[in-house]
Amino acid sequence: MLKSLILGSSIAVLSTLFLPAIATDWRTTGVSSRTRETVAIGMNSINRVSQYDVRLRYLVGKDLVQASVNCDSSLVTPDQGKASFQI
């Protein structure tokens, strides 16, 4: 009984760490034209690093992406995995 309680508690804690869509600070901004998945920005993740550059996290469906955005050129550069794109 104690083992199943500990295991269940561990799974619950880990699931909250790895499911970013549960966070309350997400704002839906649109739908991906390629995948038709919802796109949302983590509002609490926005961090200005210079006059024109910000860092943020966003979701495409359930995929979490960390990225830099140049507001002057509208260029979004994900940290890894995907190519830059303009918004």
VENURHU-V984736 format. One record per backbone hydrogen bond with DSSP energy under -0.5 kcal/mol. CO is the residue of the C=O (numbers start at 1). NH is the residue of the N-H. Records with the same first field share a line. If there is no record, write none. Layout:
CO->NH ; NH
This chain:
1->5
2->6
3->7
4->8
5->9
6->10
7->11
8->12
9->13
10->14
11->15
12->16
13->17
14->18
15->19
18->20
19->22
20->23
23->26
25->43
26->28
27->41
30->39
32->36
37->32
38->61
39->29 ; 30
40->59
41->27 ; 43
42->45
43->46
47->55
52->71
53->49 ; 50
54->69
55->47
56->67
57->42
58->65
59->40 ; 61
60->62 ; 63
62->64
63->60
65->58
66->79
67->56
68->77
69->54 ; 71
70->74 ; 75
74->76 ; 87
75->70 ; 77
76->78 ; 85
77->68
85->76
